[in-house]
Amino acid sequence: MSTTLTERPALQSLTLKSAAAIAIAAAAGRLGLILPEGAAQELAGALIDLVVMLGLIGIAIGRSRARGPIV
């Protein structure tokens, strides 16, 4: 079963990962760091995973503190 481009989740988007990789490579270049081949892509994937995980943790904490029912 293959998914079309319109069915792909936003987090698996090549555009999102590419934009993050370009931003990381640009920041490293401004700092004078030389990244190994593929390091920017790996860092971009890890950064996206971190942001998603922190968001889920925030949602879990917010739901546990909420007093009303989940709607």
N, C-alpha and C positions, 0 to 999 in steps of 0.2 A: 504494500500500500504506500504510494508516494503522495506527498503533499505538494500542492502548488504554492507559488510564492505568496499568494494572498492568504493561505492557510497557515503560514509559518508564524510562530509566535515572535513578538517584537524583540525578545531577548536573544533569539537566534538569528536576528537580522544581520546580514553582512555589512549593511550600511552603518548600523550602530557600532559594531565591533571595529569596523574600519575607521570610523570617526574617532573612537576612543584610542585606537592604536596610533593614529596620526597625531592626536593631541599629546599622547605620552612621548612619542618620538620627537615632537617639536619641543616639548618641555625639557627633555633630556639634552637635546641639541643646544638649547639656550643655556643650560647649566654646564655645558662642555663635557657631558657624559657620552661615551660611545657604547651603545647597546649591541649585544651580540645579535646575530641573525635570528629573527623570529621572537625576540624578547618582548618587543612592543606589543605583538599580538597576544602573547601569553599574559602579559601584565594587564592588557585590556580585558581579556576574558576573566581574569581573577578580580579585577576592579568591578566589573559588572556583577559577578557572583556575590561580591561583598556587599554592594549596594542593595541587591535583592534580598540577601539574608538579613541585613540590618532593617530593611523595611518590614520583612515578615516578623522579626522580633518586636519591632515597634507596634505592629498591629496586634500581636499576641499580648503584649503588655497592656495596650489600650483596652483590649477586650476583657482582660482579666480585671481591670480597674473599673470598667463600666458597670453601672448599677442596673441599667435597663435590659430588656431582653434583646437578643440578636434578631434583627428584622431581616 
